Amino acid sequence: MVTLSCLTTRTGDSGTTGLADGSRLDKCHPLIAAIGSVDEANSLLGLALAAGAEAAAGASLRRVQNDLFDLGSDLASPPGGPHEDRIPRVTASQVAALDEAVGAATARLEPMRSFILPGGSPSAAWLHLARTVVRRAERDLVAAQRAEPGRGWNPECLRYLNRLSDACFAWARLANDGGRADVAWKPGAGR
């Protein structure tokens, strides 16, 4: 259990932030950008839930929010640290659960006959925004991996993010009446 008695530590006032092993990185480091994007995506999923997305995605969104905390913890904890046995690393089973969620959602959707624009219902719009931030988290994680190739990255983290963007897209379509209320792209309509 985590106990926080003080939220203001002042340790980041110099432009650095701490990892779980006590090491510090600049706040502009690619790994910190990736962790921040994961956190932002999680917050957007909370907004989607507040807008009613649970009706489309069921309990999956709450599980995913918890998984994203695991993912952030995994990224913030270099492998082999002093508390390695207590770090909630992202696992293949979490990726498989997302695969199953995407398959279940897709089975309930109308086939796409056009590319669709982000929008429709409020919960769908939030899920589309979450999808784009998850895609950014993927790019940020790849940049972090390129910056530190010898770190011992957990490959399940990148796989999880890749599946999550697909899940957010499927759930957004479900939130748009199973795809029937999707906003179709009309090429050249604004000319």
TIKELUM-542029 format. One record per residue: residue in three letters; x negated, y, z of N, C-alpha, C in turn. Coordinates in steps of 0.2 Angstrom, whole numbers, plus 5000, padded with zeros to 4 digits. Atoms other than C-alpha are relative to their C-alpha. Layout:
// TIKELUM-542029
resn,n_xx,n_yy,n_zz,ca_xx,ca_yy,ca_zz,c_xx,c_yy,c_zz
ALA,X,Y,Z,X,Y,Z,X,Y,Z
...
This chain:
// TIKELUM-542029
resn,n_xx,n_yy,n_zz,ca_xx,ca_yy,ca_zz,c_xx,c_yy,c_zz
MET,4996,4994,5000,5000,5000,5000,4996,5006,5000
VAL,5004,4994,5000,4994,5017,4996,5003,5005,5005
THR,4998,4995,4995,4995,5031,5009,4996,5006,4998
LEU,5003,4994,5002,4992,5049,5004,5003,5005,5005
SER,4998,4995,4996,4992,5062,5017,4999,5007,4998
CYS,5002,4993,5003,4985,5077,5007,5000,4999,4993
LEU,5000,5000,5007,4989,5080,4989,4994,5005,4997
THR,5005,4996,5003,4976,5094,4987,4993,4998,5003
THR,5007,5002,4998,4958,5088,4988,4995,5005,4998
ARG,5005,4995,5002,4949,5102,4979,4994,4996,4997
THR,5006,5004,5003,4937,5088,4972,5000,5002,4992
GLY,5000,4999,5007,4942,5093,4954,4999,5007,4998
ASP,5001,4993,5001,4939,5111,4956,4994,5002,4995
SER,5006,4998,5004,4922,5110,4947,5001,4997,4993
GLY,4999,5002,5007,4930,5102,4931,4999,4993,4999
THR,5001,5007,5001,4927,5084,4935,5006,4996,5004
THR,4995,5004,4997,4939,5070,4941,4997,4993,5002
GLY,5003,5006,4997,4935,5054,4951,5004,4994,4997
LEU,4997,5007,5002,4937,5036,4945,5000,4996,5006
ALA,4998,5004,4994,4942,5022,4957,4993,4998,5003
ASP,5007,5002,4996,4923,5017,4960,4997,5006,5003
GLY,5003,4994,4997,4919,5035,4966,4996,5004,4995
SER,5004,4996,5005,4910,5040,4950,5005,5006,4997
ARG,4996,4994,5002,4916,5057,4942,4998,5001,4993
LEU,5000,4998,5007,4919,5062,4924,5002,5007,4999
ASP,4997,4994,5002,4922,5078,4916,5007,4999,4998
LYS,4993,5001,5002,4940,5081,4914,5002,5000,4993
CYS,4999,5000,5007,4938,5083,4895,4997,4993,4997
HIS,5002,5007,5002,4930,5065,4894,5005,4996,4997
PRO,4995,5004,5003,4939,5054,4882,5003,4995,5004
LEU,4996,5005,4995,4943,5041,4896,5005,5004,5004
ILE,4995,4996,4996,4951,5055,4906,5006,5002,4995
ALA,4994,4999,5005,4961,5060,4890,5005,4994,5000
ALA,4996,5006,5001,4967,5042,4888,5004,4999,5006
ILE,4996,5001,4994,4972,5041,4906,5006,5005,5001
GLY,4995,4994,5000,4981,5058,4905,5006,4998,4995
SER,4995,5002,5005,4990,5052,4889,5005,4994,5003
VAL,4996,5006,4997,4996,5036,4898,5005,5003,5005
ASP,4996,4997,4995,5002,5046,4912,5006,5005,4997
GLU,4995,4996,5003,5011,5058,4901,5006,4996,4996
ALA,4995,5004,5003,5020,5044,4891,5004,4997,5006
ASN,4996,5002,4995,5025,5037,4908,5006,5005,5002
SER,4996,4995,4998,5033,5053,4913,5006,5001,4995
LEU,4995,5000,5005,5042,5054,4896,5005,4994,5000
LEU,4996,5005,4999,5049,5037,4899,5005,5001,5006
GLY,4996,4997,4994,5056,5044,4916,5005,5004,4997
LEU,4995,4996,5003,5065,5057,4906,5005,4997,4996
ALA,4995,5004,5004,5072,5045,4894,5005,4996,5005
LEU,4995,5003,4995,5079,5035,4909,5005,5005,5003
ALA,4995,4995,4998,5086,5051,4916,5005,5002,4995
ALA,4996,4998,5005,5094,5054,4900,5005,4994,4998
GLY,4995,5005,5002,5103,5037,4899,4997,4994,4996
ALA,5003,5005,5005,5090,5026,4890,5001,4993,5003
GLU,4999,5006,4997,5093,5012,4903,5005,4996,4996
ALA,4994,5003,5004,5109,5008,4893,4997,4996,4994
ALA,5003,5003,5006,5098,5004,4878,4995,4995,5001
ALA,5006,5004,4999,5083,4996,4885,5000,4996,5006
GLY,4999,5004,4994,5089,4988,4901,4995,5002,5005
ALA,5005,4999,4995,5077,4985,4915,4993,5001,4997
SER,5007,5000,5004,5062,4985,4902,4997,5006,5002
LEU,5003,4994,4999,5059,5003,4905,4997,5001,5007
ARG,5002,5000,4994,5057,5002,4923,4993,4996,5001
ARG,5006,5005,5000,5045,4987,4921,4994,5003,4996
VAL,5005,4997,5004,5035,4997,4908,4997,5006,5004
GLN,5003,4995,4996,5033,5012,4919,4995,4997,5005
ASN,5005,5004,4996,5025,5000,4932,4994,4998,4997
ASP,5005,5003,5004,5015,4992,4919,4995,5006,4998
LEU,5005,4994,5002,5008,5010,4914,4996,5002,5006
PHE,5005,4998,4995,5002,5013,4931,4995,4994,5001
ASP,5005,5005,5000,4993,4996,4930,4995,5002,4995
LEU,5004,4998,5005,4986,5002,4914,4995,5006,5002
GLY,5004,4995,4998,4980,5018,4921,4995,4998,5005
SER,5005,5003,4995,4972,5009,4936,4995,4996,4997
ASP,5005,5004,5004,4964,4997,4924,4995,5005,4997
LEU,5005,4995,5003,4956,5012,4914,4996,5004,5005
ALA,5004,4996,4995,4951,5021,4930,4995,4996,5004
SER,5004,5005,4996,4942,5006,4937,4995,4996,4996
PRO,5005,5004,5004,4926,5001,4928,5000,4993,5003
PRO,5001,5007,4998,4924,4982,4928,4994,4999,5004
GLY,5005,5002,4996,4914,4974,4941,4999,5005,5006
GLY,5001,4995,4995,4917,4988,4954,5001,4996,5007
PRO,4999,5003,4993,4918,4984,4973,5006,4997,5002
HIS,4994,5002,4999,4936,4981,4973,5003,4996,4994
GLU,4997,5003,5006,4938,4971,4957,5006,4995,5001
ASP,4994,5005,4999,4949,4958,4964,5006,5003,5002
ARG,4994,4996,4998,4962,4971,4969,5002,5004,4995
ILE,4998,4996,5006,4963,4980,4952,5005,4997,4996
PRO,4995,5003,5004,4979,4977,4943,4999,5000,4993
ARG,5002,5000,5007,4972,4973,4926,5006,4998,4996
VAL,4994,5002,5005,4984,4973,4911,4998,4993,4997
THR,5000,5007,5002,4987,4955,4906,5003,4998,4993
ALA,4997,5002,5006,4991,4946,4890,5008,4998,5001
SER,4993,5001,4999,5008,4941,4898,5004,5007,5000
GLN,4997,4993,5000,5012,4960,4900,5001,5002,4992
VAL,4999,4998,5007,5009,4962,4881,5005,4995,4997
ALA,4995,5005,5002,5019,4946,4878,5007,5002,5002
ALA,4993,4998,4998,5034,4953,4888,5002,5006,4995
LEU,4999,4994,5004,5033,4969,4877,5002,4997,4993
ASP,4998,5003,5006,5033,4958,4861,5007,4997,5000
GLU,4993,5003,4999,5049,4949,4868,5005,5005,5000
ALA,4995,4994,4999,5057,4966,4872,5001,5003,4993
VAL,4999,4997,5007,5054,4972,4854,5004,4995,4996
GLY,4996,5005,5004,5061,4956,4846,5007,5000,5002
ALA,4993,4999,4998,5076,4957,4857,5004,5006,4998
ALA,4997,4994,5002,5079,4975,4853,5002,5000,4993
THR,5000,5000,5008,5076,4972,4834,5006,4996,4998
ALA,4994,5005,5002,5089,4958,4834,5007,5004,5001
ARG,4994,4996,4999,5102,4971,4840,5001,5006,4995
LEU,5000,4994,5004,5098,4984,4827,5003,4999,4993
GLU,4998,4999,5007,5106,4989,4810,4993,5000,4996
PRO,5007,5000,5004,5092,4986,4797,4999,5008,4998
MET,5002,4994,5002,5083,5002,4792,5001,5001,4992
ARG,4999,4999,5007,5088,5009,4775,4996,5006,4998
SER,5004,4994,5001,5077,5024,4776,4995,5001,5006
PHE,5003,4997,4994,5064,5032,4787,5004,5004,5004
ILE,4995,4996,4996,5072,5040,4802,4996,5006,5003
LEU,5002,4994,4997,5069,5057,4810,5000,4999,5007
PRO,4999,5000,4993,5066,5058,4829,5006,5004,5002
GLY,4994,4996,4998,5082,5063,4837,5006,4995,5001
GLY,4994,5003,4999,5100,5058,4838,5002,5001,5007
SER,4998,4999,4993,5105,5055,4856,4994,5003,5005
PRO,5006,4997,4996,5095,5064,4870,4996,4994,5003
SER,5004,5005,4997,5089,5047,4877,4995,4998,4994
ALA,5004,5002,5006,5083,5042,4859,4995,5005,4999
ALA,5005,4995,5001,5074,5059,4857,4995,4999,5005
TRP,5005,5001,4995,5065,5056,4873,4996,4994,4999
LEU,5004,5006,5002,5060,5039,4868,4996,5001,4994
HIS,5004,4999,5006,5054,5045,4851,4994,5004,5002
LEU,5006,4996,4998,5043,5058,4860,4995,4996,5004
ALA,5004,5004,4996,5037,5045,4872,4996,4995,4995
ARG,5004,5004,5005,5032,5034,4856,4994,5004,4998
THR,5005,4996,5003,5022,5048,4849,4994,5001,5005
VAL,5005,4999,4995,5013,5051,4866,4996,4993,5001
VAL,5004,5007,5000,5009,5032,4867,4996,4999,4994
ARG,5004,5000,5005,5002,5033,4850,4993,5004,5001
ARG,5005,4996,4998,4991,5047,4856,4995,4997,5005
ALA,5004,5004,4995,4986,5037,4871,4996,4994,4997
GLU,5004,5005,5003,4980,5023,4859,4994,5004,4997
ARG,5005,4996,5003,4970,5036,4849,4994,5002,5005
ASP,5005,4997,4995,4962,5043,4865,4996,4994,5003
LEU,5004,5006,4998,4958,5025,4871,4995,4998,4996
VAL,5005,5002,5005,4949,5021,4855,4994,5005,5000
ALA,5006,4995,4999,4939,5037,4857,4996,4998,5006
ALA,5003,5002,4994,4935,5032,4875,4995,4994,4999
GLN,5003,5006,5001,4930,5015,4869,4993,5001,4996
ARG,5005,4999,5005,4919,5022,4855,4994,5004,5004
ALA,5004,4996,4996,4911,5034,4868,4996,4996,5005
GLU,5004,5005,4995,4906,5020,4880,5001,4993,4998
PRO,4999,5007,5002,4905,5004,4870,4998,4994,5004
GLY,5002,5006,4995,4896,4994,4884,5004,5000,5006
ARG,4996,4999,4994,4909,4998,4897,5003,4993,5002
GLY,4996,5006,4998,4918,4981,4897,5007,5001,5000
TRP,4993,4998,5000,4935,4987,4891,5004,4994,5000
ASN,4995,5005,5000,4950,4976,4894,5004,5001,4993
PRO,4996,4999,5007,4957,4973,4876,5007,5000,5001
GLU,4993,5000,4999,4974,4970,4883,5003,5007,5001
CYS,4997,4993,4999,4976,4989,4887,5002,5003,4993
LEU,4998,4997,5007,4975,4994,4868,5006,4996,4997
ARG,4995,5004,5003,4986,4979,4863,5007,5002,5004
TYR,4994,4998,4996,4999,4985,4877,5002,5006,4997
LEU,4998,4993,5003,4999,5003,4870,5003,4999,4993
ASN,4998,5001,5007,5001,4997,4852,5007,4997,5000
ARG,4994,5003,5000,5016,4986,4857,5005,5005,5003
LEU,4995,4996,4997,5024,4999,4868,5002,5006,4995
SER,4997,4995,5004,5025,5012,4854,5005,4997,4995
ASP,4994,5003,5003,5035,4999,4844,5006,4999,5004
ALA,4994,5000,4995,5046,4996,4859,5004,5006,5001
CYS,4997,4994,4999,5049,5014,4861,5004,5002,4994
PHE,4997,4999,5006,5054,5015,4843,5007,4996,5000
ALA,4994,5005,5000,5066,5000,4844,5005,5003,5005
TRP,4996,4997,4995,5073,5007,4860,5004,5006,4998
ALA,4997,4994,5002,5076,5024,4853,5006,4998,4995
ARG,4995,5002,5004,5086,5016,4839,5006,4997,5003
LEU,4995,5003,4996,5096,5006,4851,5004,5006,5004
ALA,4996,4995,4997,5100,5022,4860,5004,5004,4995
ASN,4996,4996,5005,5106,5029,4844,5006,4995,4997
ASP,4994,5005,5002,5121,5016,4844,4997,4995,4995
GLY,5003,5005,5003,5110,5002,4838,4998,5002,4993
GLY,5003,4998,5007,5103,5012,4823,5006,5004,4996
ARG,4995,4997,5004,5120,5018,4817,5000,5007,5000
ALA,5001,4992,5000,5117,5036,4823,4993,5002,4999
ASP,5007,4997,5001,5099,5037,4818,5001,5006,4995
VAL,5000,4994,5005,5095,5053,4808,4995,4998,4995
ALA,5003,5002,5006,5090,5048,4791,4995,5005,4997
TRP,5004,4996,5004,5075,5056,4782,5003,5001,4993
LYS,4998,4999,5007,5081,5064,4766,4994,5004,4996
PRO,5006,4997,5004,5065,5067,4755,5002,5006,4996
GLY,4999,4994,5004,5064,5084,4748,5007,5004,5002
ALA,4993,4996,4999,5081,5090,4756,4999,5007,5002
GLY,5001,4993,4998,5073,5106,4762,4997,5004,4995
ARG,5003,4996,5006,5067,5112,4745,5005,5005,4998
